[in-house]
Amino acid sequence: MASPALQVPAAISSSTSAFLGRLPSNNKNIRSWEVSLPGKKHGVCKCISSPSAEQTAYKTKVTRNANMAKLQAGYLFPEIARRRSAHMLKYPDAEVISLGIGDTTEPIPEVITSSMAMRAHFLSTVEGYSGYGAEQGDKKLRATIASTYYKDLGIEESDIFVSDGAKCDISRLQLLFGSEVKMAVQDPSYPAYVDSSVITGQTGLFQKDIEKYGNIEYMRCVPENDFFPDLSTISQADVIFFCSPNNPTGSAATREQLTHLVQFAKNHGSIIVYDSAYAMYISDDSPRTIFEIPGAKEVAIEISSFSKYAGFTGVRLGWTVVPKELLFADGFPVAKDFNRIVCTCFNGASNIAQAGGLACLSPEGLKAMSETINFYKENTEIIVDTFRSLGFNVYGGKNAPYAWVQFPGRSSWDVFAEILEKAHVVTTPGSGFGPGGENFIRVSAFGHRANILEAAKRIKQLYKAGIALGSSSTVELWSCKTHVSVCCGQRNKNAIFSSISLTFEANCPLNSRTQPTALGLPTPRSFHYKCSLRLPNRLLSYPDVAVRCSASSSAVRRARLSPFDLSAVAPLLIHTESSADWIFYGFDESVSERVENFVFPRDLFPLGLHLISVPVRVFRRAKVRLFDPFGFMLIACGEDWGYREI
């Protein structure tokens, strides 16, 4: 006998059946909720919760690629994006400006997009439709690239492989070279070179003590060597990755330097992979392609891209030049193997993107790209001027859309975090480009002009607004226009401070006056600053400041507040190698009574909040050592000067 039908309530159904249960009941494609279940004495449906993910996780028997396990943390730019997202969650109302990743922001010129739109429309017609194209790229585009960028250099259409971008070609080249080669790379450099080398299996393990991978030659490029490596220190390198203008330093190699590089490759049997993605930003006579150097076709491959020229970071179009003269050790042409790699791993660049590439290389397109590049170069000038006005050493910017800003003694990730936290501006920490990038940040000029100006304003405010220092700190001060000011004090006007030692490095004769003035809060009628000055031999009058000099650091017990001619002590300064300890006594000009003598018993004195204002003609830079036993010293900055802790 059949079991009676059992009603199954929707409330205990799965999510799918619950969804179906909400559909209209008149839908004839939905089965009735009356179902027949096997006959049992107690017909009950019981819901059982699913086991946790840990209990149900299934593992295959496939071993993880050991090379992937070598990689350290995440790739640089996704990590920056992650930190930016976390910052935006923390400050949801903040307007974050990104000067980090080198992603273009200005619209693609209409002369280029119209050609792409036309090509896209043709695909909707029988006459205009096309499927797969040649893996090496459109023949006309390849020929146009050769005639535009490599005219009279012996590079032909057959030497050029059109791709979906330089970054993808870096990985294809690593696949071409295999795991048995030893790579050399500029330090710092674009991180894709090293990471792709690790993934390919060319490297050893990461050595945390020196922040380097084994079996890679790191070619240090720093200000001290004009960002060109000492090639004599390289023991052996099969493949040399070299980017000019360099990302991140912005430095472009000279003709002499590239000639030296090509000769080095010939002497050692190496292949150069030359990244010229920023060549159109070069403003001076630096070579725009490695193939301007005689003999380069026998030792070099060049990769390039439309990304930073035409705003194709999202369109994706680039090219690689593999000259027919380039041969492996056994005499086999490198281009033939690369062609096989391309045909195996790639179906060719987008037809629409290649139509855009052809439009880029038309006279109108080249003019439009040049205008866009000049816009970004103007942005770069704003960024460079901003940091230089604050006294930072800034490199690059002339031949690349990046400023390479130095923060001596500071972690680049700490500087990145500081600027993001306090100015809501994203930069790129230099150490992400290699150990040689520590103490630097890269600031990208890719941005709308309003954002660039706003970021410059915030950065100026950040490094001029003041900083609370610890009990003993050194600060470097600099002036860009008129006056340099140091505001030293504590909110408690009755606090006792130890002496403040300032070391001035004068670059021009003293020919103006230093006038201490009170700032806002009630102050004593007299105060002093103990200063150690380095002065030029030629000293002029220093009126209205009482100065007493001693060769030792002993305190001066008595001084007279009267005009004093520094030239009178010049012989003593020369005798002490232009360095001596000075005691300055000053007073608030608002005090009518001029105290002729002032005696202080020790180097501790009551101090409210005082300001030393020094005209820029006195010095251009000063290193200031501040001692504060209470841990609350404040350096406050005026409109035309800045500071940084060192």
Phi, psi and omega in degrees: 000136184291145177287147178294149178296143182243126178282125178256111182293144180295337184298335182254011181281168176289172181299325180293313180291331177295319178296316179296327182294342181272353180288158180302141185288342181276003177287115187282354179272358181259130180290152178294150177286353176278112181237154178263124178251155177306140183292121176222160180295321179238099178277102182230133172263126183243131177270129180242128180294147180288147176298159179295162181299324181296324182286330186259355183302130180251134180249133174280178177262008181278126180282139178295143175301116183297334180291326178296326180291341179286333185299140182264123177052209180264169175297146191308306190287323170299326178294320176296318178298322178297316181291325176295316179299319178297322179295320181291329174292324180288323181235076186296337181266356182284142174265099184277130178253128182260114171240033184262271183297143182280068181251126183295154185234339185274149183300147174294134180306143186296329179298335180272313182294329180294324177292322178294319180295320179296318179294322178295320180294322179301330180295343179271003179246155178296319183289328187261351183291143172213148179260234179303138172257183178294136180300329181280349179111165179300130185300320181293320179294318180298317179294323181289322175300316181297316183284336182275312187257345185229029181300134178065017179251003177081012177268128184250168179304323182290345179276351189253133177242115178279141186221185177266024175131154183296324182298318178294323180290332175301314180292323178295323177293322177296322176296323178297316185283329179083188189268353187267358182271160174251130185257147170241143184216145174298145177233105012273164179200170177305124189295343180296332179298308183289315183298319179292328176294320178296312182298324181287343179095018182278343190251167169270198180286160177284129181259103188295330183293331180243002177059042181221155172272147174290153176067022171238135174271113178269113182268100187295125180235103186227168179305326184295334177247023178058031176061024173237128190289156172278098186293342180291344180274354182273120183285312181200134177214120177282317181234128181246114174273124183220126183244127177211125354301143189282139167252111027251351193286341181078004183275135177255131181289142178281169178298319179297318180294317180291326175298319177297320180295314180298318180294322176300315180298319179294319182294331185252001180069031184266163172247130177266129168257106189259118181263111182248033186298341182244018186300326182288352177272354182294130182255341182255200184268018176297145180300142179263353176210148179296337184281000168287344181269126179303135178087355184294329182297341180273348185225001190229147168244143178237133175245145179208181190200153172273356189304308186268357177268313188245005183076034184267025181299331177262336179287320177072097176202128178209189178204158176230136179254119176239097184296147179294340180285345183279121185234149171287175182301330181270005179090359181283136181295130178298323183299326180292319178291322179293323176299321178293319177300313182297314182294331180279321190255358191211140178257013179098153179291158180303137176301322181291316179297320180292327174297322175295322178298318177297320178294325178301324187267005171284161179305318179292321180293317178298321178295317180295318178297320180298321178294319178295317179298318178297325177299313179294326178293326174295320175302317181299319179299320179298315181295313180299314180298324180298308182290324178293325178295338178268003176092005180280151170280123183236132180239165181076197177089328182282318185242013181203157182276031181228142170253133182250103191254131185264133174236083187305134175078002183245145175293133181294327176291327176294318178295316176306312182294321180296313181292322178293314184293318189261337181241353182057039178239130179268129172239195176232123179293134184297329182294342176293345178260006180128163182300333178290350179267000178298145183077009178233159165232150173258131178243120184275143178265005178281106181181159174294147185302319180299321179291322178297315180294320179293318178297318178299319179297315181295320181295321177297318179295321181298313185266009172239350188284343179112160183214137175276125184257165176279197186289339179208114184219154175245132182234137174260126180254152175209158180238142178248341183223285193244296186233149170251134183230141176238121178253114184242129179174185180220151183297331176278109187293345180262011183293155177254126180247149168280177184291158180247122182256122180243128177251112180263131174255098186280132177254359179209161183298149175286119180221022179218186187246151173254121184237101174294138178224154179283153182230095168076292189279159175301137183226158173295162179285339181224150174204169180218157174232131178267118188234135172254113187250142168251115188240154173290162182294328182273111183241137180250182184295146180231080189287157171065017174229126178276126184231137174231133185247141172218150182282342179253181181266009181294146183288144175271124187279336187213140176212157183253130178275092181204163178305142186219134181262113182295337180298339180291335182255005180305317178302322179295321179296319178295320181296326181262027178057044175059028178221132180201166176267133182238148171243122178258133173242131177218177178208163180292128181296341179289344178281119184286326182283123179267112182283121183282327181224142179220127181245130174236138187278339185201173184274030172236139185206153176289137182214130175270257179225117185234159181231128169259122178246117185242122178301149184295337180296341180285314178206157179257340182207144179216138172257123190242124177259121185246131179242121182225105183294344183259000174071022178222073174258141182235130171257115179252141190244145177274187186290328189250022179210171184210182182205167167205146179280137181231000000 
